[in-house]
Amino acid sequence: MSYKELSSILKVLSDPSRLEILDLLSCGELCACDLLEHFQFSQPTLSHHMKSLVDSKLVYTRKNGNKHMYQLNHSTLEDINQNLNIINASNQRCVCNTMKSGEC
């Protein structure tokens, strides 16, 4: 994952409502109507949040009859965690190890 991709996903995650949606989905797949019960905003607002989460590959969506079902994409969350851990630790993959001495 590039810095640009990580930055875009972190922007999506910077919204408290989206973090709460991810937390709710950590319990399992939910439909939009179940998610709406936990918030004081409208269905169009939920749709906006869900589009951001789906577009950033944080959430999977599928249709079940007339319902939209959502579930967490654990793979993307693991990638984010891995990339943040790389930034947090000095190791071979750290960008500082690719710089030549005296470049700073």
Order of alpha helices (4+ residues) and beta strands (2+ residues): alpha-alpha-beta-alpha-alpha-beta-beta-alpha
